[in-house]
Amino acid sequence: MTNLPDRQDSPKPQEMRASDADRDQVAHVLREAAGEGRLTLEELDERLSAVYAAKTYAQLAPLTRDLPAPGSVSPAPSYAPAYAPGGTADAPAWKTGIAVMSEFRRQGVWSVPERFTAFAFWGGGKIDLREASFTAAEVRIRAFAIMGGIDIIVPDDISVHVKGIGIMGGFEHRASGPGEPGAPRVVISGFSFWGGVTAKRKARKPRREQKRKELD
């Protein structure tokens, strides 16, 4: 029997066929990422379908290229907010904001509690979280505006979920969205009656200055 000739064109590593173990390993990374909130369930399903349809390493590699390895900690951006259980020393720690035919402001450097309640009746209030320190990973703000208005400003790098209701008034939901990995989460609820509650995302001052320098 004649010996087969030696292969002259060995495939590149990325062109080699993937094994079942390779596909299972990639699927594990994706499930870990979904559990950490890095992927939505829809994204997980889409990528898992691509994993089990992949035949080569080249087809598997892009599926985890934007994810950290399991057990590793991805570096947080310098502007990503942290939270400290004790808050900021010597900073105000308001738990409420009340405006009855008047106005309240919660802004500057202050410690945001895990629960904050805002009420405005024939008045207005402003809650600015851009320089605040968070005492918990999740902060819940309950805002009630009756013939008044409450403005809430959140940094654009934190997770926000707005679920309030407007009755003959407005409750702005457009600020809802994900934030940077490791950032606190703010949940805004409540209702407005003949009034309005607005939630807006704005960059932190250091970040605005950084963006301005990058544009110069």
C-alpha contacts under 8 A as a table, 3 or more apart, distances in Angstrom:
res1	aa1	res2	aa2	distance
7	R	10	S	6.44
11	P	15	E	5.91
11	P	16	M	6.28
12	K	15	E	5.22
12	K	16	M	6.61
13	P	16	M	5.39
13	P	57	Y	7.41
14	Q	56	T	6.72
14	Q	57	Y	4.88
14	Q	58	A	4.68
15	E	56	T	5.75
15	E	57	Y	6.29
15	E	58	A	6.13
16	M	56	T	5.51
16	M	57	Y	6.23
17	R	55	K	5.60
17	R	56	T	4.32
17	R	57	Y	6.47
18	A	22	D	5.92
18	A	23	R	7.04
18	A	54	A	7.60
18	A	55	K	5.60
18	A	56	T	4.81
18	A	57	Y	5.57
19	S	22	D	5.10
19	S	23	R	6.49
20	D	23	R	5.12
20	D	24	D	6.15
21	A	24	D	5.03
21	A	25	Q	6.14
22	D	25	Q	5.17
22	D	26	V	6.42
23	R	26	V	5.22
23	R	27	A	6.16
23	R	51	V	5.99
23	R	52	Y	6.42
23	R	54	A	7.84
23	R	60	L	7.59
24	D	27	A	4.99
24	D	28	H	6.17
25	Q	28	H	5.10
25	Q	29	V	6.50
26	V	29	V	5.15
26	V	30	L	6.37
26	V	51	V	7.16
26	V	60	L	7.41
26	V	63	L	7.90
26	V	64	T	7.25
27	A	30	L	5.10
27	A	31	R	6.22
27	A	48	L	6.20
27	A	51	V	6.79
28	H	31	R	5.17
28	H	32	E	6.18
29	V	32	E	5.15
29	V	33	A	6.21
29	V	64	T	7.41
29	V	69	A	7.03
29	V	70	P	6.16
30	L	33	A	5.04
30	L	34	A	6.23
30	L	39	L	7.87
30	L	44	L	6.59
30	L	47	R	7.69
30	L	48	L	7.58
30	L	64	T	7.11
31	R	34	A	5.07
31	R	35	G	6.19
31	R	44	L	7.10
32	E	35	G	5.08
32	E	36	E	6.39
32	E	70	P	6.79
33	A	36	E	5.13
33	A	37	G	6.38
33	A	38	R	5.17
33	A	39	L	6.04
33	A	67	L	7.15
33	A	70	P	7.88
34	A	37	G	5.04
34	A	38	R	5.44
34	A	39	L	4.52
34	A	40	T	6.21
34	A	41	L	6.93
34	A	44	L	6.61
35	G	38	R	7.52
35	G	39	L	7.93
36	E	39	L	7.85
37	G	40	T	6.83
38	R	67	L	7.87
38	R	181	P	7.77
39	L	42	E	7.99
39	L	43	E	5.82
39	L	44	L	6.14
40	T	43	E	5.11
40	T	44	L	6.14
41	L	44	L	4.95
41	L	45	D	6.18
42	E	45	D	5.24
42	E	46	E	6.21
43	E	46	E	5.06
43	E	47	R	6.11
44	L	47	R	5.23
44	L	48	L	6.00
45	D	48	L	5.19
45	D	49	S	6.19
46	E	49	S	5.33
46	E	50	A	6.50
47	R	50	A	4.97
47	R	51	V	6.13
47	R	63	L	6.43
48	L	51	V	4.86
48	L	52	Y	6.40
49	S	52	Y	5.57
49	S	53	A	6.28
50	A	53	A	5.05
50	A	54	A	6.00
50	A	60	L	7.95
50	A	63	L	7.94
51	V	54	A	5.22
51	V	59	Q	7.95
51	V	60	L	6.24
51	V	63	L	7.55
54	A	57	Y	7.84
54	A	59	Q	5.48
54	A	60	L	6.17
55	K	59	Q	6.80
56	T	59	Q	5.40
56	T	60	L	6.66
57	Y	60	L	5.02
57	Y	61	A	6.05
58	A	61	A	5.49
58	A	62	P	7.45
59	Q	62	P	6.64
59	Q	63	L	7.78
60	L	63	L	5.70
60	L	64	T	7.66
61	A	64	T	6.10
61	A	65	R	6.25
62	P	65	R	5.01
62	P	66	D	7.86
63	L	66	D	7.69
64	T	67	L	5.22
64	T	68	P	7.85
68	P	72	S	6.37
68	P	73	V	7.27
68	P	74	S	6.29
69	A	72	S	5.62
76	A	80	A	6.33
76	A	180	E	7.73
76	A	181	P	6.84
76	A	182	G	7.26
77	P	80	A	5.29
77	P	180	E	7.94
79	Y	157	D	7.85
79	Y	204	R	7.97
79	Y	206	P	7.69
79	Y	207	R	6.67
80	A	157	D	6.32
80	A	158	I	7.70
80	A	180	E	6.61
80	A	182	G	7.70
80	A	183	A	6.14
81	P	133	S	7.80
81	P	157	D	7.63
81	P	158	I	7.44
81	P	183	A	5.62
81	P	184	P	7.09
82	A	133	S	7.45
82	A	134	F	7.07
82	A	182	G	7.56
82	A	183	A	6.29
82	A	184	P	7.03
83	Y	87	G	7.45
83	Y	133	S	6.20
83	Y	134	F	4.54
83	Y	135	T	5.46
83	Y	136	A	6.01
83	Y	137	A	6.38
83	Y	184	P	6.96
84	A	87	G	5.22
84	A	88	T	7.69
84	A	133	S	7.27
84	A	134	F	6.23
84	A	135	T	5.03
84	A	136	A	6.88
85	P	134	F	7.67
85	P	135	T	4.47
85	P	136	A	6.09
86	G	89	A	7.71
86	G	135	T	6.15
87	G	91	A	7.91
87	G	111	S	5.20
87	G	112	V	7.55
87	G	133	S	5.99
87	G	134	F	6.36
87	G	135	T	5.10
88	T	91	A	5.55
88	T	110	W	7.03
88	T	111	S	5.97
88	T	133	S	6.36
91	A	109	V	6.37
91	A	110	W	4.99
91	A	111	S	6.29
92	P	109	V	7.61
92	P	110	W	4.93
92	P	111	S	6.12
93	A	110	W	5.88
93	A	111	S	4.72
93	A	112	V	6.25
93	A	113	P	6.91
94	W	97	G	7.59
94	W	106	R	7.66
94	W	110	W	7.71
94	W	111	S	7.24
94	W	112	V	6.99
94	W	113	P	7.34
94	W	116	F	7.81
95	K	112	V	7.47
95	K	113	P	6.20
95	K	115	R	6.84
95	K	116	F	4.88
95	K	117	T	6.57
96	T	116	F	5.54
96	T	117	T	4.80
96	T	118	A	5.62
97	G	104	F	6.07
97	G	105	R	7.39
97	G	106	R	7.38
97	G	117	T	6.46
97	G	118	A	4.64
97	G	119	F	6.30
97	G	125	G	7.20
98	I	103	E	7.58
98	I	104	F	6.33
98	I	118	A	5.89
98	I	119	F	4.86
98	I	120	A	5.91
98	I	125	G	7.53
99	A	102	S	4.92
99	A	103	E	4.89
99	A	104	F	5.73
99	A	119	F	6.23
99	A	120	A	4.63
99	A	121	F	6.20
99	A	122	W	7.69
99	A	123	G	5.40
99	A	124	G	6.04
99	A	125	G	6.55
100	V	103	E	7.36
100	V	120	A	5.91
100	V	121	F	4.80
100	V	122	W	5.96
100	V	123	G	5.57
101	M	120	A	7.94
101	M	121	F	6.18
101	M	122	W	4.67
101	M	123	G	4.51
101	M	124	G	7.93
102	S	122	W	7.30
102	S	123	G	4.82
102	S	124	G	6.61
103	E	120	A	7.94
103	E	123	G	5.62
103	E	124	G	4.84
103	E	125	G	5.43
104	F	124	G	6.67
104	F	125	G	4.72
104	F	126	K	6.45
105	R	125	G	5.72
105	R	126	K	4.81
105	R	127	I	6.14
106	R	110	W	7.85
106	R	126	K	6.12
106	R	127	I	4.83
106	R	128	D	6.11
107	Q	110	W	6.94
107	Q	126	K	7.54
107	Q	127	I	6.01
107	Q	128	D	4.68
107	Q	129	L	6.65
107	Q	130	R	7.98
107	Q	131	E	7.37
107	Q	132	A	7.44
108	G	128	D	7.19
108	G	129	L	7.81
108	G	130	R	7.63
108	G	131	E	5.47
108	G	132	A	6.64
109	V	131	E	5.12
109	V	132	A	5.05
109	V	133	S	7.33
110	W	131	E	7.26
110	W	132	A	4.87
110	W	133	S	6.28
111	S	132	A	5.71
111	S	133	S	4.93
111	S	134	F	5.98
111	S	135	T	6.66
112	V	116	F	7.59
112	V	129	L	7.95
112	V	132	A	6.43
112	V	133	S	6.08
112	V	134	F	5.09
112	V	135	T	6.08
112	V	139	V	7.61
113	P	116	F	6.31
113	P	134	F	6.86
113	P	135	T	5.67
113	P	136	A	7.14
113	P	139	V	6.87
114	E	134	F	7.89
114	E	135	T	6.43
114	E	136	A	5.62
114	E	138	E	6.63
114	E	139	V	4.60
114	E	140	R	6.17
115	R	139	V	5.99
115	R	140	R	5.02
115	R	141	I	6.05
115	R	142	R	7.88
116	F	139	V	7.75
116	F	140	R	6.31
116	F	141	I	4.79
116	F	142	R	6.29
117	T	141	I	5.80
117	T	142	R	4.78
117	T	143	A	6.02
118	A	125	G	7.71
118	A	141	I	7.43
118	A	142	R	6.09
118	A	143	A	4.67
118	A	144	F	6.14
118	A	150	I	7.83
119	F	125	G	7.89
119	F	143	A	6.03
119	F	144	F	4.83
119	F	145	A	5.88
119	F	150	I	7.97
120	A	123	G	5.34
120	A	124	G	5.61
120	A	125	G	6.61
120	A	144	F	6.38
120	A	145	A	4.80
120	A	146	I	6.16
120	A	147	M	7.74
120	A	148	G	5.48
120	A	149	G	6.40
120	A	150	I	6.88
121	F	124	G	7.52
121	F	145	A	6.20
121	F	146	I	4.92
121	F	147	M	5.76
121	F	148	G	5.24
122	W	146	I	6.78
122	W	147	M	5.14
122	W	148	G	4.69
123	G	147	M	7.52
123	G	148	G	4.87
123	G	149	G	6.60
124	G	148	G	5.57
124	G	149	G	4.75
124	G	150	I	5.56
125	G	149	G	6.45
125	G	150	I	4.63
125	G	151	D	6.24
126	K	150	I	5.77
126	K	151	D	4.78
126	K	152	I	5.93
126	K	153	I	7.87
127	I	150	I	7.70
127	I	151	D	6.20
127	I	152	I	4.71
127	I	153	I	6.18
128	D	131	E	7.54
128	D	132	A	7.66
128	D	152	I	5.93
128	D	153	I	4.72
128	D	154	V	6.48
129	L	132	A	4.93
129	L	133	S	7.91
129	L	152	I	7.84
129	L	153	I	6.03
129	L	154	V	5.21
129	L	155	P	6.56
130	R	153	I	7.15
130	R	154	V	5.99
130	R	155	P	5.12
130	R	202	K	7.79
130	R	203	A	7.54
130	R	204	R	5.38
130	R	205	K	7.65
131	E	204	R	7.26
134	F	137	A	7.19
134	F	139	V	7.63
134	F	184	P	7.37
136	A	139	V	6.34
136	A	184	P	7.41
137	A	183	A	7.60
137	A	184	P	4.68
137	A	185	R	6.26
138	E	184	P	5.65
138	E	185	R	4.66
138	E	186	V	5.81
138	E	187	V	7.49
139	V	184	P	7.57
139	V	185	R	6.24
139	V	186	V	4.85
139	V	187	V	6.25
140	R	186	V	5.85
140	R	187	V	4.76
140	R	188	I	5.97
140	R	189	S	7.64
141	I	186	V	7.32
141	I	187	V	6.14
141	I	188	I	4.81
141	I	189	S	6.32
142	R	188	I	5.92
142	R	189	S	4.91
142	R	190	G	5.07
143	A	150	I	7.29
143	A	188	I	7.17
143	A	189	S	6.21
143	A	190	G	4.87
143	A	191	F	6.58
143	A	192	S	7.99
143	A	197	V	7.20
144	F	150	I	7.93
144	F	190	G	5.47
144	F	191	F	5.17
144	F	192	S	5.65
144	F	197	V	7.73
145	A	148	G	5.20
145	A	149	G	5.57
145	A	150	I	6.52
145	A	191	F	6.64
145	A	192	S	4.58
145	A	193	F	6.29
145	A	194	W	7.86
145	A	195	G	5.57
145	A	196	G	6.13
145	A	197	V	6.66
146	I	149	G	7.60
146	I	192	S	5.78
146	I	193	F	4.81
146	I	194	W	5.88
146	I	195	G	5.39
146	I	196	G	7.97
147	M	192	S	7.93
147	M	193	F	6.26
147	M	194	W	4.69
147	M	195	G	4.42
147	M	196	G	7.87
148	G	194	W	7.32
148	G	195	G	4.75
148	G	196	G	6.56
149	G	195	G	5.54
149	G	196	G	4.78
149	G	197	V	5.73
149	G	198	T	7.97
150	I	196	G	6.47
150	I	197	V	4.82
150	I	198	T	6.41
151	D	197	V	5.93
151	D	198	T	4.94
151	D	199	A	6.15
151	D	200	K	7.88
152	I	197	V	7.62
152	I	198	T	6.01
152	I	199	A	4.66
152	I	200	K	6.33
153	I	199	A	5.83
153	I	200	K	5.01
153	I	201	R	5.90
153	I	202	K	6.72
154	V	158	I	7.53
154	V	199	A	7.25
154	V	200	K	6.19
154	V	201	R	4.99
154	V	202	K	6.27
155	P	158	I	6.06
155	P	201	R	5.58
155	P	202	K	5.25
155	P	203	A	5.44
155	P	204	R	5.84
156	D	179	G	7.12
156	D	201	R	4.93
156	D	202	K	5.30
156	D	203	A	5.33
156	D	204	R	7.53
157	D	179	G	4.77
157	D	180	E	5.39
157	D	183	A	7.14
157	D	203	A	7.64
158	I	178	P	6.76
158	I	179	G	4.06
158	I	180	E	6.03
158	I	183	A	5.25
158	I	184	P	5.81
158	I	185	R	6.09
158	I	186	V	7.54
159	S	176	S	7.44
159	S	177	G	5.84
159	S	178	P	4.36
159	S	179	G	4.11
159	S	180	E	7.35
159	S	183	A	6.89
159	S	184	P	6.47
159	S	185	R	4.59
159	S	186	V	6.20
160	V	175	A	6.62
160	V	176	S	4.78
160	V	177	G	5.38
160	V	178	P	6.42
160	V	179	G	7.44
160	V	185	R	5.78
160	V	186	V	4.85
160	V	187	V	5.92
160	V	188	I	7.68
161	H	173	H	7.99
161	H	175	A	7.53
161	H	176	S	4.64
161	H	177	G	6.52
161	H	185	R	7.79
161	H	186	V	6.32
161	H	187	V	4.79
161	H	188	I	6.22
162	V	172	E	7.72
162	V	173	H	5.33
162	V	174	R	7.96
162	V	175	A	7.13
162	V	176	S	5.58
162	V	187	V	5.90
162	V	188	I	4.71
162	V	189	S	6.15
162	V	199	A	7.92
163	K	173	H	6.99
163	K	187	V	7.65
163	K	188	I	6.19
163	K	189	S	5.11
163	K	190	G	7.58
164	G	171	F	5.97
164	G	173	H	7.83
164	G	188	I	6.71
164	G	189	S	4.26
164	G	190	G	4.69
164	G	191	F	5.26
165	I	170	G	7.49
165	I	171	F	5.74
165	I	189	S	7.73
165	I	190	G	6.45
165	I	191	F	4.58
165	I	192	S	6.50
166	G	169	G	4.88
166	G	170	G	4.61
166	G	171	F	5.01
166	G	191	F	5.43
166	G	192	S	4.74
166	G	193	F	6.26
166	G	196	G	7.34
167	I	170	G	7.08
167	I	191	F	7.33
167	I	192	S	5.97
167	I	193	F	4.91
167	I	194	W	6.83
168	M	192	S	7.78
168	M	193	F	5.68
168	M	194	W	5.16
168	M	195	G	7.57
169	G	192	S	5.71
169	G	193	F	5.25
169	G	194	W	4.60
169	G	195	G	4.88
169	G	196	G	5.55
170	G	192	S	6.32
170	G	193	F	7.90
170	G	194	W	7.95
170	G	195	G	6.50
170	G	196	G	4.58
170	G	197	V	6.27
170	G	198	T	7.82
171	F	191	F	6.92
171	F	192	S	6.48
171	F	196	G	5.74
171	F	197	V	4.80
171	F	198	T	6.07
172	E	175	A	7.51
172	E	196	G	7.87
172	E	197	V	6.17
172	E	198	T	4.81
172	E	199	A	5.96
173	H	176	S	5.97
173	H	198	T	7.73
173	H	199	A	6.96
174	R	199	A	7.43
174	R	200	K	7.57
175	A	199	A	5.73
175	A	200	K	5.39
175	A	201	R	5.91
179	G	183	A	6.41
179	G	185	R	7.96
180	E	183	A	5.54
191	F	197	V	7.76
192	S	195	G	5.34
192	S	196	G	5.49
192	S	197	V	6.51
193	F	196	G	7.39
203	A	207	R	6.09
203	A	208	R	5.86
204	R	207	R	5.21
204	R	208	R	6.13
205	K	208	R	5.03
205	K	209	E	6.25
206	P	209	E	5.16
206	P	210	Q	6.21
207	R	210	Q	4.91
207	R	211	K	6.15
208	R	211	K	5.14
208	R	212	R	6.15
209	E	212	R	5.00
209	E	213	K	6.24
210	Q	213	K	5.16
210	Q	214	E	6.28
211	K	214	E	5.05
211	K	215	L	6.33
212	R	215	L	5.18
212	R	216	D	6.35
213	K	216	D	5.12
